[in-house]
Amino acid sequence: MTTAIFKPARLCGTAPVPPAKSEAHRALLLAALGNSPVTLTGFPPPLCNDTLAMIDGIRGMGATVEQRGETLYIVPAPKAVPGQPMVDCHVHACAAALRMLIPAFLVRGQSVRFWLEPTLFRRPLDAFEPLIAAIGGSMERIPAGENGLCQVIVTGWMKAGSHTIDGSGSSQFASGLLIALAHAMDESCQPAPAHLTVTGPIVSRPYLDMTLSLMQRFAVGYTETSEGEFDLMPRTSGSPATVPVAGDWSQAAVLLCAGAVGQDVQVSGLIADETCTQGDAEIVSVLRRMGMTVEEKDGLFRAVRPAAGLSPITLNCDNIPDIAPIIALTCATIPGVSTLQGVARLRIKECDRLDATCHLLRQMGVVTEVRDEGDTLIVHGGSPIRGGFEADVSADHRMAMLLAVAGSIADAPITVHGVESLNKSWPGFLQSYKALMG
């Protein structure tokens, strides 16, 4: 376990953010299932563990992936032939990779054994159970063995036709199925149309829209006939030669919130125009609602806290759960009571992220409450942020980033154990933090 001590400091400077994991996962999978090589741009080394998880998965299908500087060159997997020998993939702690790869292997009729860390094993996969049972397949979950890794073994062939998935737990299940079913085959192993019904209230709809946008960029046809009803058509042309992957707004939110708590930080590598499909770009409007000035000039974004201070906020986090913790820290610096709704899903992340956020804020001297059966977080802000404590981030990269920002404005250093968890999404975070004078 690696330990870092985050000390009070004036953060200042510009930091680039890593490529968006959410876009990278979808682009890698679409490239692997395509019919012509693709170059993905925007991947400066080192790659994060979540991106490596998806790369390992598509290599298991037979695709090749080569990193050339800041690009990834992908040659698609060969045509699927159901009944091939089982393959092994290591998805680390990446829920998105696991949930998107399962239907991709099913549509190819290829059995797969996923190796994963216990933190991922605890996260739900039950949305797949009715679908896998309906196609006569199987999904076996095996707890950690001597090597400390758990297993999920999936078998079965999901042919073209009509299928259903529950979209109320995570949009990742539906995203994986949309991509997979667009490459479905009939009994004779020929590409064929398919239909997907996504039931329940669809959570994190912006991520589903991101999937659909990337499908369009990869010449994958679909029609949403009504809310949650999708017709998927086989590809009629090759994949684009080059697809850029934008910087990650989830990570940028951490640095923009650092500006919101009084630091002077600029962020590069982001896209905020009509082509942006990342739901966490919502952080800009959230900060503006608090009273922040968010500037964009020459591709650099900067959040400036006004001298008059900020106002508490009432915010629904249903579509932006990943940035709810750093927003909660920002609210802790604002006098008054802020209310974050739609936070129940934080309990099924890398750790119980809602409990961890509350616990850490309380250690900082912030009064918090959880109401509405765990779906609302109340933050009583305005008190100085206390440091002088130790915390184990429980293998959660977002808790590590929250504490890094908190440590910079606290009245004493904060010692954080487990910062290797940052490799999950941003291997260069500590280097960037130091470059900002942290």
Disulfide bonds with the S-S distance in Angstrom:
none
